[in-house]
Structure formats: structure tokens, C-alpha cells
Amino acid sequence: MTIDIEIFQILLKMPESLKKEILHYAQHLLEKHSKTESAQEPLDQGRGHGSWAGQIVMSDDFDLPLEDLNEYM
């Protein structure tokens, strides 16, 4: 017996009020599932490690103390 048939047989035995609750819960699950799938879309392949190589340049005196802070040293 497939899961679809089993679910259908159980639904046939339920009162109308429970069927409505099942419908609302099933709709909630579908919305939740569609949101998680859209959030897991693959990222653009161009954004891997090293994609910014050569784009950022540091000055040669980066490690030297700043003149503005001389009075605190």
C-alpha cells in the first residue's frame, strides 16, 4: 500500500472538522517547504574563494603607527 492510499483511507474515516485541520496543516507544510527550498538555491559560482584577489590594496605603511595617535603612545 502506498503512502497516498494510506493517507486517503485515514482521511475518509475522519470527521469534517479534523479534515479541515489536516488541510490547513498540509498547506502550512507546503508553504514552509517552498520557503526552505527557495532559501537553499545555489549561490553564483563566481563568488568562491579568491574571487576578490587583486581587488583590495593595502598601503605600504599599513603597520606603522598613526601620527594622530602619537600623543597617546
PyMOL commands that place a pseudoatom at each C-alpha (Angstrom):
pseudoatom trace, name=CA, resn=MET, resi=1, chain=A, elem=C, hetatm=0, pos=[0.000, 0.000, 0.000]
pseudoatom trace, name=CA, resn=THR, resi=2, chain=A, elem=C, hetatm=0, pos=[1.417, 3.395, -0.952]
pseudoatom trace, name=CA, resn=ILE, resi=3, chain=A, elem=C, hetatm=0, pos=[1.511, 6.318, 1.418]
pseudoatom trace, name=CA, resn=ASP, resi=4, chain=A, elem=C, hetatm=0, pos=[-1.050, 8.220, -0.694]
pseudoatom trace, name=CA, resn=ILE, resi=5, chain=A, elem=C, hetatm=0, pos=[-3.615, 5.439, -0.385]
pseudoatom trace, name=CA, resn=GLU, resi=6, chain=A, elem=C, hetatm=0, pos=[-2.963, 5.063, 3.325]
pseudoatom trace, name=CA, resn=ILE, resi=7, chain=A, elem=C, hetatm=0, pos=[-3.427, 8.800, 3.931]
pseudoatom trace, name=CA, resn=PHE, resi=8, chain=A, elem=C, hetatm=0, pos=[-6.604, 8.809, 1.845]
pseudoatom trace, name=CA, resn=GLN, resi=9, chain=A, elem=C, hetatm=0, pos=[-8.082, 5.870, 3.775]
pseudoatom trace, name=CA, resn=ILE, resi=10, chain=A, elem=C, hetatm=0, pos=[-7.412, 7.594, 7.085]
pseudoatom trace, name=CA, resn=LEU, resi=11, chain=A, elem=C, hetatm=0, pos=[-8.946, 10.838, 5.794]
pseudoatom trace, name=CA, resn=LEU, resi=12, chain=A, elem=C, hetatm=0, pos=[-12.127, 9.011, 4.810]
pseudoatom trace, name=CA, resn=LYS, resi=13, chain=A, elem=C, hetatm=0, pos=[-12.597, 7.913, 8.430]
pseudoatom trace, name=CA, resn=MET, resi=14, chain=A, elem=C, hetatm=0, pos=[-12.148, 11.406, 9.898]
pseudoatom trace, name=CA, resn=PRO, resi=15, chain=A, elem=C, hetatm=0, pos=[-14.898, 13.884, 10.755]
pseudoatom trace, name=CA, resn=GLU, resi=16, chain=A, elem=C, hetatm=0, pos=[-15.130, 17.075, 8.677]
pseudoatom trace, name=CA, resn=SER, resi=17, chain=A, elem=C, hetatm=0, pos=[-13.602, 19.269, 11.404]
pseudoatom trace, name=CA, resn=LEU, resi=18, chain=A, elem=C, hetatm=0, pos=[-10.424, 17.173, 11.511]
pseudoatom trace, name=CA, resn=LYS, resi=19, chain=A, elem=C, hetatm=0, pos=[-10.214, 17.166, 7.721]
pseudoatom trace, name=CA, resn=LYS, resi=20, chain=A, elem=C, hetatm=0, pos=[-10.185, 20.973, 7.769]
pseudoatom trace, name=CA, resn=GLU, resi=21, chain=A, elem=C, hetatm=0, pos=[-7.352, 20.972, 10.316]
pseudoatom trace, name=CA, resn=ILE, resi=22, chain=A, elem=C, hetatm=0, pos=[-5.408, 18.498, 8.194]
pseudoatom trace, name=CA, resn=LEU, resi=23, chain=A, elem=C, hetatm=0, pos=[-5.917, 20.717, 5.142]
pseudoatom trace, name=CA, resn=HIS, resi=24, chain=A, elem=C, hetatm=0, pos=[-4.644, 23.820, 6.963]
pseudoatom trace, name=CA, resn=TYR, resi=25, chain=A, elem=C, hetatm=0, pos=[-1.635, 21.926, 8.308]
pseudoatom trace, name=CA, resn=ALA, resi=26, chain=A, elem=C, hetatm=0, pos=[-0.818, 20.484, 4.870]
pseudoatom trace, name=CA, resn=GLN, resi=27, chain=A, elem=C, hetatm=0, pos=[-0.979, 23.984, 3.349]
pseudoatom trace, name=CA, resn=HIS, resi=28, chain=A, elem=C, hetatm=0, pos=[1.311, 25.258, 6.118]
pseudoatom trace, name=CA, resn=LEU, resi=29, chain=A, elem=C, hetatm=0, pos=[3.812, 22.473, 5.415]
pseudoatom trace, name=CA, resn=LEU, resi=30, chain=A, elem=C, hetatm=0, pos=[3.812, 23.252, 1.691]
pseudoatom trace, name=CA, resn=GLU, resi=31, chain=A, elem=C, hetatm=0, pos=[4.472, 26.952, 2.331]
pseudoatom trace, name=CA, resn=LYS, resi=32, chain=A, elem=C, hetatm=0, pos=[7.256, 26.138, 4.784]
pseudoatom trace, name=CA, resn=HIS, resi=33, chain=A, elem=C, hetatm=0, pos=[8.802, 23.655, 2.355]
pseudoatom trace, name=CA, resn=SER, resi=34, chain=A, elem=C, hetatm=0, pos=[8.722, 26.095, -0.553]
pseudoatom trace, name=CA, resn=LYS, resi=35, chain=A, elem=C, hetatm=0, pos=[10.402, 28.797, 1.569]
pseudoatom trace, name=CA, resn=THR, resi=36, chain=A, elem=C, hetatm=0, pos=[13.233, 26.491, 2.648]
pseudoatom trace, name=CA, resn=GLU, resi=37, chain=A, elem=C, hetatm=0, pos=[13.807, 25.304, -0.912]
pseudoatom trace, name=CA, resn=SER, resi=38, chain=A, elem=C, hetatm=0, pos=[13.988, 28.853, -2.247]
pseudoatom trace, name=CA, resn=ALA, resi=39, chain=A, elem=C, hetatm=0, pos=[16.455, 29.742, 0.527]
pseudoatom trace, name=CA, resn=GLN, resi=40, chain=A, elem=C, hetatm=0, pos=[18.705, 26.850, -0.493]
pseudoatom trace, name=CA, resn=GLU, resi=41, chain=A, elem=C, hetatm=0, pos=[19.171, 27.972, -4.100]
pseudoatom trace, name=CA, resn=PRO, resi=42, chain=A, elem=C, hetatm=0, pos=[22.806, 27.641, -5.173]
pseudoatom trace, name=CA, resn=LEU, resi=43, chain=A, elem=C, hetatm=0, pos=[24.953, 30.752, -4.970]
pseudoatom trace, name=CA, resn=ASP, resi=44, chain=A, elem=C, hetatm=0, pos=[26.539, 32.309, -8.002]
pseudoatom trace, name=CA, resn=GLN, resi=45, chain=A, elem=C, hetatm=0, pos=[29.636, 30.280, -8.867]
pseudoatom trace, name=CA, resn=GLY, resi=46, chain=A, elem=C, hetatm=0, pos=[31.700, 33.451, -9.347]
pseudoatom trace, name=CA, resn=ARG, resi=47, chain=A, elem=C, hetatm=0, pos=[31.821, 34.164, -5.600]
pseudoatom trace, name=CA, resn=GLY, resi=48, chain=A, elem=C, hetatm=0, pos=[34.210, 31.436, -4.490]
pseudoatom trace, name=CA, resn=HIS, resi=49, chain=A, elem=C, hetatm=0, pos=[37.471, 31.680, -2.603]
pseudoatom trace, name=CA, resn=GLY, resi=50, chain=A, elem=C, hetatm=0, pos=[39.865, 34.118, -4.190]
pseudoatom trace, name=CA, resn=SER, resi=51, chain=A, elem=C, hetatm=0, pos=[37.274, 35.917, -6.266]
pseudoatom trace, name=CA, resn=TRP, resi=52, chain=A, elem=C, hetatm=0, pos=[38.417, 39.255, -4.777]
pseudoatom trace, name=CA, resn=ALA, resi=53, chain=A, elem=C, hetatm=0, pos=[42.107, 38.547, -5.450]
pseudoatom trace, name=CA, resn=GLY, resi=54, chain=A, elem=C, hetatm=0, pos=[43.841, 41.700, -6.640]
pseudoatom trace, name=CA, resn=GLN, resi=55, chain=A, elem=C, hetatm=0, pos=[40.854, 43.908, -5.815]
pseudoatom trace, name=CA, resn=ILE, resi=56, chain=A, elem=C, hetatm=0, pos=[41.991, 45.124, -2.377]
pseudoatom trace, name=CA, resn=VAL, resi=57, chain=A, elem=C, hetatm=0, pos=[45.256, 47.043, -1.992]
pseudoatom trace, name=CA, resn=MET, resi=58, chain=A, elem=C, hetatm=0, pos=[46.888, 47.930, 1.338]
pseudoatom trace, name=CA, resn=SER, resi=59, chain=A, elem=C, hetatm=0, pos=[49.306, 50.801, 1.649]
pseudoatom trace, name=CA, resn=ASP, resi=60, chain=A, elem=C, hetatm=0, pos=[52.971, 50.045, 2.338]
pseudoatom trace, name=CA, resn=ASP, resi=61, chain=A, elem=C, hetatm=0, pos=[52.867, 51.882, 5.692]
pseudoatom trace, name=CA, resn=PHE, resi=62, chain=A, elem=C, hetatm=0, pos=[49.817, 49.968, 6.963]
pseudoatom trace, name=CA, resn=ASP, resi=63, chain=A, elem=C, hetatm=0, pos=[51.636, 48.574, 10.026]
pseudoatom trace, name=CA, resn=LEU, resi=64, chain=A, elem=C, hetatm=0, pos=[53.256, 51.873, 11.047]
pseudoatom trace, name=CA, resn=PRO, resi=65, chain=A, elem=C, hetatm=0, pos=[51.745, 53.845, 13.954]
pseudoatom trace, name=CA, resn=LEU, resi=66, chain=A, elem=C, hetatm=0, pos=[49.336, 56.614, 13.027]
pseudoatom trace, name=CA, resn=GLU, resi=67, chain=A, elem=C, hetatm=0, pos=[50.583, 60.161, 13.577]
pseudoatom trace, name=CA, resn=ASP, resi=68, chain=A, elem=C, hetatm=0, pos=[47.215, 61.138, 15.042]
pseudoatom trace, name=CA, resn=LEU, resi=69, chain=A, elem=C, hetatm=0, pos=[47.774, 58.722, 17.936]
pseudoatom trace, name=CA, resn=ASN, resi=70, chain=A, elem=C, hetatm=0, pos=[51.352, 59.798, 18.844]
pseudoatom trace, name=CA, resn=GLU, resi=71, chain=A, elem=C, hetatm=0, pos=[50.199, 61.727, 21.920]
pseudoatom trace, name=CA, resn=TYR, resi=72, chain=A, elem=C, hetatm=0, pos=[48.677, 58.527, 23.376]
pseudoatom trace, name=CA, resn=MET, resi=73, chain=A, elem=C, hetatm=0, pos=[51.829, 56.418, 22.960]
for i in range(1, 73): cmd.bond("trace and resi %d" % i, "trace and resi %d" % (i + 1))
show_as sticks, trace
zoom trace
